[in-house]
Amino acid sequence: MSDSLGFAKIKGGVVIQFPYSIENLKEENPSTKFDQKTHLPLLYDLTEEGESSNFSIVEVFYDDITYDFDFGTQTILLDDSPSLIEGRWVLKTRIVERDLDGVTEVPLAEII
């Protein structure tokens, strides 16, 4: 199982905000008290917005791929926003070759 990156706010299968934190929840619901021990998606569902909107809070994970990676000549790039892949929200990564001017966007492994 891959590691969790935190949470994203989703509406209709589209990422609205990533990352999404307990602080964001408190800012959006200033008059509501929250138990820090409760899982963030459950807390959101208990808010007025969570009960009345089509938004949801989902957990986001790194992909499960192990790379054959050369630290000297390659770098790993993370997408800016997670994607829904096989029922899970995943932050896709890819390995690219480095060049003398920085990073060249030539994917060696595109994770889908």
N, CA, C and O of each residue as an XYZ file, in Angstrom:
448
protein
N       0.852     -1.181      0.000
C       0.000      0.000      0.000
C       0.893      1.237      0.000
O       1.916      1.263      0.683
N       0.520      2.234     -0.742
C       1.320      3.447     -0.837
C       1.036      4.393      0.322
O       0.046      4.246      1.038
N       1.919      5.359      0.491
C       1.806      6.322      1.581
C       0.803      7.416      1.255
O       0.650      7.816      0.101
N       0.119      7.897      2.296
C      -0.836      8.975      2.137
C      -0.105     10.311      2.040
O       0.877     10.554      2.741
N      -0.604     11.165      1.159
C      -0.080     12.524      1.004
C      -0.949     13.549      1.700
O      -0.606     14.731      1.729
N      -2.059     13.125      2.255
C      -2.997     14.049      2.859
C      -4.334     13.951      2.145
O      -4.756     12.865      1.747
N      -5.004     15.098      1.982
C      -6.368     15.104      1.483
C      -6.554     16.129      0.376
O      -5.774     17.071      0.239
N      -7.608     15.924     -0.414
C      -7.999     16.862     -1.466
C      -9.495     17.092     -1.368
O     -10.244     16.212     -0.944
N      -9.924     18.283     -1.762
C     -11.346     18.604     -1.831
C     -11.780     18.386     -3.278
O     -11.187     18.933     -4.207
N     -12.829     17.573     -3.452
C     -13.280     17.128     -4.767
C     -14.734     17.519     -4.983
O     -15.536     17.484     -4.049
N     -15.077     17.894     -6.216
C     -16.483     18.105     -6.573
C     -16.694     17.555     -7.978
O     -16.044     17.985     -8.931
N     -17.604     16.607     -8.090
C     -17.919     16.035     -9.391
C     -16.722     15.402    -10.080
O     -16.610     15.457    -11.304
N     -15.827     14.803     -9.306
C     -14.656     14.159     -9.880
C     -13.536     15.105    -10.259
O     -12.563     14.695    -10.893
N     -13.663     16.377     -9.871
C     -12.648     17.384    -10.185
C     -12.004     17.868     -8.888
O     -12.700     18.147     -7.912
N     -10.683     17.967     -8.879
C      -9.967     18.463     -7.702
C     -10.191     19.957     -7.587
O      -9.859     20.713     -8.500
N     -10.754     20.385     -6.465
C     -11.010     21.798     -6.197
C      -9.842     22.402     -5.415
O      -9.430     23.532     -5.678
N      -9.310     21.638     -4.447
C      -8.196     22.130     -3.630
C      -7.325     20.957     -3.192
O      -7.820     19.961     -2.666
N      -6.020     21.093     -3.418
C      -5.051     20.104     -2.957
C      -3.778     20.835     -2.582
O      -3.285     21.620     -3.392
N      -3.232     20.629     -1.431
C      -3.769     19.802     -0.357
C      -4.903     20.511      0.387
O      -5.062     21.728      0.286
N      -5.679     19.737      1.128
C      -6.774     20.244      1.953
C      -6.533     19.754      3.369
O      -6.313     18.563      3.589
N      -6.573     20.676      4.335
C      -6.173     20.343      5.703
C      -7.270     20.696      6.709
O      -8.283     21.302      6.359
N      -7.047     20.308      7.950
C      -7.952     20.668      9.042
C      -8.034     22.187      9.174
O      -9.084     22.720      9.533
N      -6.934     22.887      8.886
C      -6.944     24.353      8.937
C      -7.896     24.923      7.883
O      -8.614     25.884      8.156
N      -7.907     24.335      6.676
C      -8.849     24.775      5.644
C     -10.283     24.550      6.098
O     -11.145     25.406      5.899
N     -10.535     23.400      6.706
C     -11.860     23.074      7.213
C     -12.300     24.094      8.258
O     -13.443     24.550      8.234
N     -11.403     24.458      9.176
C     -11.732     25.435     10.220
C     -11.998     26.819      9.627
O     -12.903     27.524     10.075
N     -11.209     27.210      8.618
C     -11.427     28.512      7.964
C     -12.794     28.571      7.285
O     -13.467     29.601      7.320
N     -13.197     27.470      6.671
C     -14.482     27.423      5.971
C     -15.669     27.304      6.920
O     -16.801     27.598      6.536
N     -15.420     26.873      8.158
C     -16.478     26.638      9.142
C     -16.068     27.228     10.490
O     -15.870     26.485     11.451
N     -15.938     28.560     10.575
C     -15.384     29.183     11.787
C     -16.225     29.005     13.049
O     -15.693     29.102     14.154
N     -17.513     28.749     12.912
C     -18.352     28.614     14.110
C     -18.510     27.163     14.567
O     -19.238     26.889     15.521
N     -17.840     26.245     13.896
C     -17.948     24.826     14.252
C     -16.696     24.389     14.995
O     -15.581     24.747     14.615
N     -16.885     23.616     16.054
C     -15.764     23.054     16.821
C     -15.466     21.662     16.285
O     -16.380     20.892     15.992
N     -14.187     21.345     16.158
C     -13.782     20.065     15.585
C     -12.902     19.298     16.551
O     -12.062     19.873     17.244
N     -13.108     17.993     16.585
C     -12.271     17.089     17.357
C     -11.092     16.687     16.472
O     -11.278     16.027     15.449
N      -9.887     17.080     16.862
C      -8.688     16.825     16.061
C      -8.438     15.334     15.838
O      -7.706     14.972     14.917
N      -9.026     14.464     16.653
C      -8.769     13.031     16.542
C      -9.640     12.367     15.474
O      -9.386     11.224     15.093
N     -10.657     13.068     14.995
C     -11.562     12.502     14.003
C     -10.959     12.659     12.614
O     -10.329     13.675     12.320
N     -11.148     11.660     11.762
C     -10.625     11.652     10.397
C     -11.216     12.824      9.611
O     -12.425     13.047      9.665
N     -10.393     13.568      8.888
C     -10.803     14.789      8.196
C     -12.021     14.600      7.291
O     -12.927     15.430      7.357
N     -12.106     13.561      6.450
C     -13.319     13.418      5.627
C     -14.598     13.302      6.454
O     -15.637     13.829      6.056
N     -14.537     12.629      7.582
C     -15.707     12.520      8.455
C     -16.061     13.877      9.055
O     -17.237     14.237      9.114
N     -15.061     14.631      9.499
C     -15.324     15.971     10.027
C     -16.012     16.841      8.979
O     -16.979     17.539      9.282
N     -15.509     16.796      7.744
C     -16.100     17.598      6.671
C     -17.561     17.215      6.450
O     -18.416     18.086      6.287
N     -17.848     15.910      6.445
C     -19.223     15.452      6.223
C     -20.183     15.971      7.288
O     -21.383     16.073      7.037
N     -19.672     16.299      8.473
C     -20.502     16.797      9.567
C     -20.754     18.303      9.499
O     -21.585     18.822     10.244
N     -20.044     19.014      8.611
C     -20.243     20.462      8.482
C     -21.483     20.753      7.643
O     -22.006     19.877      6.954
N     -21.938     21.990      7.716
C     -23.103     22.398      6.923
C     -22.808     22.226      5.437
O     -23.652     21.723      4.695
N     -21.619     22.637      4.994
C     -21.268     22.485      3.578
C     -21.198     21.004      3.199
O     -21.682     20.608      2.138
N     -20.599     20.196      4.064
C     -20.472     18.768      3.789
C     -21.807     18.067      3.659
O     -21.949     17.134      2.870
N     -22.788     18.513      4.431
C     -24.115     17.906      4.393
C     -24.940     18.374      3.205
O     -25.831     17.658      2.748
N     -24.649     19.582      2.694
C     -25.537     20.167      1.687
C     -24.903     20.349      0.307
O     -25.549     20.891     -0.590
N     -23.674     19.918      0.117
C     -23.018     20.165     -1.170
C     -22.611     18.857     -1.842
O     -22.761     17.773     -1.278
N     -22.102     18.988     -3.037
C     -21.570     17.836     -3.770
C     -20.061     17.708     -3.594
O     -19.414     16.960     -4.327
N     -19.498     18.428     -2.634
C     -18.068     18.331     -2.370
C     -17.796     17.106     -1.509
O     -18.660     16.660     -0.754
N     -16.603     16.573     -1.627
C     -16.163     15.517     -0.724
C     -14.676     15.712     -0.449
O     -13.963     16.345     -1.228
N     -14.227     15.162      0.658
C     -12.815     15.199      1.020
C     -12.296     13.776      0.868
O     -12.852     12.843      1.447
N     -11.235     13.611      0.094
C     -10.692     12.282     -0.179
C      -9.221     12.230      0.209
O      -8.520     13.241      0.178
N      -8.768     11.043      0.572
C      -7.356     10.842      0.877
C      -6.598     10.638     -0.430
O      -7.079      9.966     -1.343
N      -5.402     11.229     -0.506
C      -4.562     11.160     -1.702
C      -3.303     10.359     -1.366
O      -2.736     10.499     -0.283
N      -2.876      9.514     -2.314
C      -1.732      8.639     -2.092
C      -0.660      8.844     -3.163
O      -0.944      9.301     -4.271
N       0.577      8.495     -2.804
C       1.620      8.340     -3.812
C       1.290      7.114     -4.641
O       0.554      6.241     -4.183
N       1.819      7.032     -5.852
C       1.628      5.813     -6.627
C       2.427      4.669     -5.988
O       3.287      4.905     -5.139
N       2.140      3.452     -6.394
C       2.753      2.260     -5.809
C       3.982      1.774     -6.571
O       4.513      0.709     -6.258
N       4.434      2.520     -7.544
C       5.515      2.068     -8.411
C       6.868      2.263     -7.739
O       7.122      3.304     -7.134
N       7.728      1.268     -7.847
C       9.121      1.389     -7.413
C       9.954      1.621     -8.667
O       9.830      0.892     -9.651
N      10.787      2.625     -8.623
C      11.546      3.026     -9.801
C      12.976      2.512     -9.767
O      13.578      2.358     -8.704
N      13.496      2.255    -10.943
C      14.925      2.087    -11.128
C      15.419      3.504    -11.427
O      15.276      3.990    -12.549
N      15.993      4.156    -10.435
C      16.217      5.608    -10.467
C      17.684      5.927    -10.243
O      18.303      5.390     -9.324
N      18.254      6.805    -11.083
C      19.643      7.246    -10.969
C      19.649      8.683    -10.442
O      19.315      9.614    -11.176
N      20.026      8.866     -9.175
C      20.021     10.203     -8.555
C      20.936     11.182     -9.269
O      20.696     12.389     -9.219
N      21.976     10.697     -9.931
C      22.926     11.574    -10.602
C      22.438     12.140    -11.911
O      22.821     13.251    -12.280
N      21.595     11.404    -12.633
C      21.199     11.837    -13.974
C      19.702     12.041    -14.145
O      19.259     12.511    -15.193
N      18.914     11.692    -13.124
C      17.466     11.776    -13.265
C      16.843     12.504    -12.072
O      17.470     12.670    -11.026
N      15.603     12.929    -12.258
C      14.827     13.524    -11.179
C      13.393     13.018    -11.269
O      12.939     12.604    -12.336
N      12.684     13.055    -10.147
C      11.282     12.645    -10.115
C      10.415     13.893    -10.042
O      10.633     14.754     -9.190
N       9.446     13.992    -10.921
C       8.496     15.102    -10.923
C       7.142     14.597    -10.465
O       6.692     13.531    -10.886
N       6.488     15.371     -9.597
C       5.134     15.064     -9.122
C       4.143     15.954     -9.844
O       4.410     17.137    -10.055
N       3.002     15.400    -10.225
C       1.931     16.226    -10.776
C       1.482     17.235     -9.727
O       1.678     17.018     -8.531
N       0.886     18.329    -10.167
C       0.401     19.358     -9.244
C      -0.878     18.949     -8.536
O      -1.165     19.420     -7.435
N      -1.641     18.077     -9.165
C      -2.954     17.720     -8.657
C      -3.159     16.210     -8.794
O      -2.690     15.613     -9.763
N      -3.849     15.586     -7.843
C      -4.072     14.141     -7.926
C      -5.056     13.773     -9.028
O      -5.836     14.603     -9.495
N      -4.999     12.501     -9.433
C      -5.898     11.938    -10.441
C      -6.598     10.723     -9.852
O      -6.038     10.018     -9.012
N      -7.822     10.485    -10.297
C      -8.563      9.311     -9.863
C      -8.144      8.136    -10.736
O      -8.400      8.121    -11.940
N      -7.491      7.143    -10.110
C      -6.982      5.979    -10.827
C      -7.461      4.729    -10.110
O      -7.121      4.489     -8.952
N      -8.251      3.944    -10.813
C      -8.778      2.692    -10.278
C      -9.417      2.874     -8.899
O      -9.195      2.079     -7.986
N     -10.213      3.934     -8.770
C     -10.968      4.171     -7.548
C     -10.208      4.854     -6.424
O     -10.766      5.055     -5.345
N      -8.948      5.217     -6.647
C      -8.141      5.908     -5.618
C      -7.602      7.205     -6.192
O      -7.281      7.286     -7.378
N      -7.504      8.224     -5.341
C      -6.892      9.483     -5.744
C      -5.395      9.364     -5.525
O      -4.939      9.128     -4.406
N      -4.623      9.530     -6.612
C      -3.184      9.277     -6.612
C      -2.465     10.474     -7.216
O      -2.918     11.048     -8.206
N      -1.340     10.844     -6.611
C      -0.477     11.864     -7.184
C       0.522     11.145     -8.079
O       1.423     10.461     -7.594
N       0.355     11.305     -9.391
C       1.201     10.611    -10.347
C       2.604     11.218    -10.365
O       2.788     12.415    -10.144
N       3.571     10.368    -10.631
C       4.966     10.792    -10.724
C       5.552     10.292    -12.029
O       5.032      9.368    -12.654
N       6.633     10.915    -12.422
C       7.362     10.438    -13.594
C       8.839     10.744    -13.403
O       9.206     11.697    -12.717
N       9.671      9.932    -14.013
C      11.119     10.135    -13.971
C      11.525     10.832    -15.255
O      11.105     10.438    -16.343
N      12.342     11.868    -15.130
C      12.857     12.565    -16.309
C      14.373     12.679    -16.199
O      14.934     12.716    -15.104
N      15.023     12.735    -17.370
C      16.463     12.935    -17.437
C      16.784     14.383    -17.115
O      16.067     15.291    -17.533
N      17.861     14.598    -16.374
C      18.356     15.959    -16.127
C      19.253     16.364    -17.299
O      19.865     15.510    -17.941
N      19.328     17.653    -17.572
C      20.311     18.151    -18.523
C      21.053     19.311    -17.871
O      20.759     19.656    -16.726
N      21.990     19.911    -18.558
C      22.801     20.983    -17.967
C      21.993     22.237    -17.679
O      22.390     23.044    -16.839
N      20.868     22.417    -18.359
C      20.028     23.599    -18.172
C      18.919     23.385    -17.144
O      18.123     24.294    -16.913
N      18.846     22.216    -16.526
C      17.775     21.932    -15.571
C      17.151     20.597    -15.871
O      17.851     19.605    -16.070
N      15.836     20.566    -15.906
C      15.110     19.324    -16.124
C      14.507     19.340    -17.519
O      13.838     20.298    -17.907
N      14.747     18.289    -18.259
C      14.136     18.124    -19.573
C      12.915     17.232    -19.417
O      13.011     16.137    -18.863
N      11.774     17.691    -19.899
C      10.517     16.955    -19.750
C      10.432     15.816    -20.783
O       9.631     15.864    -21.717
N      11.271     14.802    -20.590
C      11.224     13.612    -21.427
C      10.943     12.434    -20.532
O      11.873     11.885    -19.940
N       9.673     12.014    -20.408
C       9.330     10.958    -19.471
C      10.005      9.639    -19.808
O       9.966      9.183    -20.951
N      10.622      9.030    -18.805
C      11.168      7.686    -18.941
C      10.135      6.681    -18.485
O      10.070      5.568    -19.008
N       9.322      7.066    -17.508
C       8.272      6.175    -17.003
C       7.079      7.028    -16.653
O       7.129      7.800    -15.695
N       6.008      6.907    -17.409
C       4.766      7.628    -17.124
C       3.883      6.708    -16.294
O       3.560      5.605    -16.734
N       3.490      7.139    -15.108
C       2.701      6.302    -14.212
C       1.235      6.590    -14.445
O       0.790      7.734    -14.353
N       0.505      5.563    -14.742
C      -0.940      5.707    -15.013
C      -1.712      4.853    -14.037
O      -2.942      4.822    -14.083
